[in-house]
Amino acid sequence: MKNRYRVLFFFLLICGSPAMISSCKIYSFTGTTLSDELKTVTIQNFVMATAGGPQNLTLSFNEKLKEYYQRNTSLKLKPADGDLFLEGAITGYEITPVSATAGDKAAMNRLTIKVEVRFQNKFSEEENFEKEFSFYQDFSQGQTLSQVEPSLVPKILDQLVLNIFNSTAATW
C-alpha cells in the first residue's frame, strides 16, 4: 500500500510540475504550434512567374492560402507588417510525360505546380526561410489538359497550401 502512495506522489509531482504545465508554444488540434505572442499574419498576393496555367491560378492560390490560415489559426489577416509574413510566386506550371508505352508514347502525363515562398516570423528569425514547394497530379494520355485542369489544379493547390502551412505554422 505504501508503494502505491509513492507512485501516486511521484506521478502527481511530475504531472503538476511547472515544466510539464508551461510551454513556449501553443498546441492545438489542427497541429499548429504557434507562439502565443503571434497575433497577425500578412500574406502578400503571390504573383505568376511562369507561363501557362489557368488565368485565375494566382487568385485561387492566394484565396486558398488566406482561407486556410484563417480557418486553422487564431491569427488575424493584416495587409502589412504582420507577425508572420508570407510572399512569393508561382514559378512552375509544367506538364511532363511520366511513363512510356511500348510505342514510346507517354501513358501518363504529370501536371506539376511549383511555388517559391519567402516566410518570416517577426519573433523567431531562426524559423525564417525561402524555399520552393511543388506538388503534382498524374493524368492519362487519353485526356487533354483542358479536360483535367478544372479537377487537378484545385487538388494540387490544396496540397501546396497544406505543405506551406505545415512548414510555417505547424512546425513539429
C-alpha positions in Angstrom: 0.0 0.0 0.0 2.9 2.3 0.8 4.4 1.8 -2.6 1.1 2.9 -4.3 1.2 6.2 -2.5 4.8 6.7 -3.5 4.0 6.1 -7.2 1.0 8.4 -7.0 3.1 11.0 -5.3 5.8 10.9 -7.9 3.2 10.9 -10.7 1.5 14.0 -9.3 4.8 15.6 -8.7 5.9 15.1 -12.3 2.5 16.0 -13.9 2.0 19.0 -11.7 5.4 20.5 -12.2 5.7 23.9 -13.9 7.9 22.3 -16.6 5.1 20.0 -17.6 2.4 22.7 -17.5 4.1 25.6 -19.2 5.4 25.6 -22.7 6.7 28.2 -25.1 4.3 27.2 -27.9 0.6 26.7 -28.1 -0.5 23.3 -29.4 -3.9 22.8 -31.0 -6.0 20.1 -32.5 -5.1 21.4 -36.0 -1.4 20.7 -35.4 -0.4 24.3 -35.1 2.5 25.2 -32.8 2.3 29.0 -32.8 3.7 31.1 -30.0 1.1 32.9 -28.1 2.8 36.2 -28.9 1.8 35.8 -32.6 -1.4 37.6 -33.3 -1.4 38.5 -37.0 -0.3 37.2 -40.4 0.4 39.1 -43.6 0.0 37.1 -46.8 1.1 39.1 -49.8 -0.5 38.2 -53.1 1.6 35.6 -54.8 2.5 36.5 -58.4 2.7 34.4 -61.6 6.3 34.0 -62.6 5.8 31.3 -65.2 4.0 30.7 -68.4 0.9 28.5 -68.6 -1.9 27.8 -66.2 -5.4 29.0 -65.9 -6.0 32.7 -65.7 -7.2 32.6 -62.2 -4.4 30.4 -60.8 -2.8 33.1 -58.6 -6.2 34.3 -57.4 -7.2 30.8 -56.5 -3.9 30.1 -54.7 -4.0 33.4 -52.8 -7.5 32.9 -51.6 -6.9 29.2 -50.6 -3.8 30.2 -48.6 -5.5 33.0 -46.7 -8.6 31.0 -46.0 -6.5 28.1 -44.7 -4.7 30.4 -42.2 -8.0 31.9 -41.1 -9.7 28.6 -40.6 -6.8 26.8 -38.8 -5.3 29.5 -36.6 -6.5 32.4 -34.5 -4.2 34.8 -36.4 -5.8 37.8 -37.9 -5.0 38.7 -41.5 -3.3 42.1 -41.7 -2.4 43.8 -45.0 1.1 44.7 -43.9 3.5 44.2 -41.0 2.1 41.0 -39.6 3.8 38.9 -37.0 4.1 36.2 -39.7 4.8 37.3 -43.3 4.4 35.2 -46.5 5.1 36.2 -50.0 6.2 34.5 -53.2 5.5 33.5 -56.7 4.1 30.6 -58.7 7.3 29.6 -60.5 6.3 26.5 -62.4 3.3 25.1 -64.3 4.6 22.1 -66.2 3.3 19.0 -68.0 5.7 16.1 -68.3 5.4 12.6 -69.5 5.6 10.1 -66.7 5.5 6.6 -68.1 6.0 5.3 -71.6 4.2 2.6 -73.5 5.7 0.1 -75.9 5.4 2.5 -78.8 7.4 5.2 -77.0 4.3 7.3 -76.2 3.5 8.6 -72.8 0.9 6.5 -71.0 0.6 9.1 -68.2 1.3 12.8 -68.0 2.1 14.8 -64.9 0.9 18.3 -64.1 3.3 19.9 -61.6 2.9 23.3 -60.0 5.8 25.0 -58.2 5.6 27.8 -55.7 8.5 29.8 -54.3 7.8 31.0 -50.7 9.5 33.5 -48.5 8.4 33.2 -44.9 9.3 35.5 -42.0 8.5 35.2 -38.3 8.9 38.6 -36.5 9.5 36.9 -33.2 11.6 33.9 -34.2 14.1 34.7 -37.0 15.5 31.1 -37.0 12.2 30.0 -38.4 12.5 32.3 -41.5 13.0 30.6 -44.8 12.9 30.9 -48.6 12.1 27.7 -50.4 10.3 26.0 -53.2 7.2 23.8 -52.8 5.9 21.7 -55.5 3.2 19.1 -56.0 1.8 17.2 -58.9 -1.1 15.0 -60.1 -0.9 12.5 -62.9 -3.5 12.1 -65.7 -4.0 9.7 -68.6 -2.5 10.4 -72.0 -6.0 10.0 -73.4 -7.1 13.2 -71.7 -6.3 16.7 -72.6 -5.0 19.3 -70.2 -8.2 21.4 -70.7 -10.2 18.3 -69.6 -8.3 17.6 -66.4 -7.2 21.1 -65.4 -10.5 22.0 -63.6 -10.2 19.0 -61.3 -6.4 18.6 -60.9 -5.4 22.2 -60.2 -7.6 22.6 -57.1 -6.2 19.4 -55.7 -2.6 20.5 -56.3 -3.2 23.9 -54.8 -4.9 22.4 -51.7 -1.8 20.2 -51.1 0.6 23.1 -51.7 -1.3 25.3 -49.2 -1.2 22.4 -46.7 2.6 21.9 -47.2 3.2 25.6 -46.8 1.0 25.8 -43.7 2.8 22.8 -42.1 6.2 24.5 -42.8 5.1 27.8 -41.3 2.5 27.2 -38.6 2.8 23.5 -37.7 6.5 23.1 -37.2 6.9 19.9 -35.1 
